[in-house]
């Protein structure tokens, strides 16, 4: 017999979604200070009891977003340089395979949506002048390639990877030496998928993301000092 959901269960999911969104949108690596979370304050702000807040925080701990510190509280986790680089490298491999699959099986009508993601950026609306908007478009682009690959396993494996490195992407994407290359790389990947060239799609996608890994590894001291 299937029982109706208790209010605490629906609250837990809502709190989990809200907290996860807030954490992944934080400027984690632009601020050197430790970010603390307080159960009581969160429950008051969200208008729920502390039980669903505690349960949601446990879920986020299991996903590596927060960590309890005995007798002190809960902190938002900032990954180490090595952890971030490894996450980017794993993402590169998985997204490369997704791009390969997309070039082979994705419907052309859906592939066309990749160009639409960057339709607002042109000579009069440069990515460098609209970094927040471009950062958001960049996230959607990479998530869409994963979806176009049509592999539920790849989607599950990458579900949190990009969110974990989103803070670093947001910082690095605004660097003058990267932003121009970023949009060119995206267009080349899209062209390879559109032309049905799986080898090129996989290679270009993988190289694009590995370029970020190399950049973060080289300049990591700026972000993780």
C-alpha positions in Angstrom: 0.0 0.0 0.0 1.4 3.4 -1.0 0.9 6.1 1.7 0.5 9.8 1.1 3.6 11.9 1.5 3.9 13.5 4.9 4.4 17.3 4.9 7.9 16.9 6.2 8.9 14.9 3.2 7.7 17.5 0.7 9.3 20.2 2.8 12.6 18.3 2.8 12.6 18.2 -1.0 11.7 21.9 -1.3 14.4 22.9 1.2 16.9 20.7 -0.5 16.2 22.3 -3.9 16.3 25.8 -2.5 19.5 25.3 -0.6 21.3 23.5 -3.4 20.4 26.3 -5.8 21.6 28.9 -3.3 24.9 27.1 -2.7 25.7 26.5 -6.4 25.0 30.2 -7.1 27.4 31.4 -4.4 30.7 33.1 -5.3 32.6 30.3 -3.4 36.0 30.9 -4.8 35.8 34.7 -5.1 35.4 34.9 -1.3 38.2 33.5 0.9 36.0 33.4 4.0 34.4 30.2 5.2 30.6 30.2 4.6 28.6 28.8 7.6 25.0 27.6 7.6 22.8 27.7 10.7 19.9 25.2 10.9 17.8 27.6 13.1 18.3 30.6 10.8 17.5 28.5 7.7 14.3 27.1 9.2 13.1 30.6 10.1 14.0 32.0 6.7 12.4 29.1 4.9 9.3 29.0 7.2 9.7 25.3 8.0 10.7 23.2 11.1 14.3 22.3 11.6 13.6 18.6 10.7 13.3 19.1 6.9 16.3 21.5 7.0 18.4 18.9 8.8 17.3 16.2 6.4 18.1 18.4 3.3 21.5 19.3 4.7 22.2 15.6 5.1 21.4 15.0 1.4 23.7 17.9 0.5 26.4 16.5 2.7 26.1 13.2 0.8 26.6 15.1 -2.5 29.6 16.9 -1.2 28.2 20.4 -1.0 28.2 20.9 2.8 30.1 19.4 5.8 29.2 19.5 9.5 32.0 20.6 11.9 31.5 19.1 15.3 30.3 21.6 18.0 30.6 24.5 15.5 28.1 24.1 12.7 27.9 23.4 9.0 30.1 24.8 6.3 29.6 25.1 2.6 32.4 22.9 1.1 35.1 24.5 -1.0 36.9 21.9 -3.1 40.7 21.8 -3.2 42.5 22.7 -6.3 43.3 19.0 -7.0 39.7 18.0 -6.5 38.4 20.7 -8.9 40.9 19.8 -11.6 40.0 16.1 -11.3 36.3 16.9 -11.5 36.9 19.0 -14.6 38.9 16.2 -16.2 36.1 13.6 -15.5 33.6 16.1 -16.9 35.7 16.4 -20.0 35.7 12.7 -20.6 32.0 12.3 -20.0 30.9 15.3 -22.0 33.2 14.3 -24.8 31.3 11.0 -25.0 28.0 12.8 -24.9 29.0 15.1 -27.7 30.0 12.1 -29.7 26.6 10.5 -29.2 24.9 13.8 -29.9 26.6 14.0 -33.3 25.2 10.6 -34.1 21.8 10.3 -32.6 20.5 13.8 -31.6 17.6 15.1 -33.7 18.7 18.0 -35.9 15.9 20.2 -34.5 17.2 19.8 -31.0 20.8 20.3 -32.1 19.7 23.7 -33.5 18.9 24.7 -30.0 22.6 24.9 -29.2 23.1 27.9 -31.4 20.0 29.6 -29.8 21.7 29.5 -26.4 24.2 32.1 -27.7 21.9 34.0 -30.0 21.9 37.1 -27.8 25.7 37.5 -28.0 27.1 39.3 -31.0 29.3 42.3 -31.8 27.0 44.7 -30.0 26.4 42.3 -27.1 29.8 40.9 -26.3 30.2 38.1 -23.7 32.9 40.1 -21.9 30.4 42.9 -21.3 27.7 40.6 -20.0 29.5 38.0 -17.9 26.6 36.8 -15.7 24.4 36.2 -18.7 27.2 34.5 -20.6 28.1 32.4 -17.6 24.5 31.2 -17.4 24.4 30.5 -21.1 27.7 28.5 -20.8 26.2 26.3 -18.1 23.1 25.6 -20.2 25.3 24.8 -23.2 27.2 22.1 -21.4 24.1 20.7 -19.7 22.4 20.5 -23.1 25.2 18.6 -24.7 24.9 16.0 -22.0 21.2 15.8 -22.6 21.6 15.5 -26.4 23.8 12.6 -25.8 20.8 10.6 -24.8 22.6 8.6 -22.1 20.8 8.4 -18.7 24.0 7.0 -17.2 26.1 9.9 -18.4 23.4 12.3 -17.1 23.5 10.7 -13.7 27.3 10.6 -13.5 27.5 14.3 -14.4 24.5 15.5 -12.3 26.6 17.4 -9.7 30.0 17.6 -11.4 29.3 20.8 -13.3 27.6 22.4 -10.3 30.7 21.7 -8.2 33.0 23.5 -10.6 30.5 26.2 -11.6 32.1 28.7 -9.2 35.5 28.3 -10.9 33.9 28.5 -14.4 32.3 31.7 -13.4 35.6 33.3 -12.4 37.7 32.0 -15.3 35.2 32.6 -18.0 35.7 36.4 -17.5 39.4 36.3 -18.1 40.4 38.1 -21.3 42.6 35.2 -22.4 39.7 32.7 -22.2 36.5 34.4 -23.0 37.2 34.8 -26.8 38.4 31.2 -27.1 35.3 30.0 -25.1 32.8 31.2 -27.7 34.9 30.0 -30.6 35.2 26.6 -29.0 31.5 26.4 -28.5 30.7 27.3 -32.1 33.2 24.6 -33.3 31.6 22.0 -31.1 28.2 22.9 -32.4 29.4 22.8 -36.0 30.8 19.3 -35.5 27.6 18.0 -33.9 25.5 19.6 -36.7 27.6 18.0 -39.4 27.3 14.6 -37.7 31.0 14.2 -37.1 31.3 12.2 -33.9 35.1 12.1 -33.8 35.4 15.9 -34.1 32.6 16.5 -31.7 34.1 14.3 -29.0 37.7 15.7 -29.5 36.6 19.4 -29.5 34.4 19.0 -26.5 37.0 17.2 -24.5 39.8 19.6 -25.5 37.6 22.6 -24.6 37.0 21.4 -21.1 40.5 20.1 -20.6 41.7 23.6 -21.5 39.8 24.8 -18.4 41.4 22.1 -16.3 44.9 23.2 -17.4 44.1 26.8 -16.8 42.8 26.2 -13.3 45.8 24.0 -12.5 48.2 26.7 -13.7 46.4 29.7 -12.1 45.0 27.8 -9.1 46.9 29.9 -6.6 44.7 32.9 -7.4 41.5 31.0 -6.5 42.6 28.6 -3.7 45.1 30.7 -1.8 
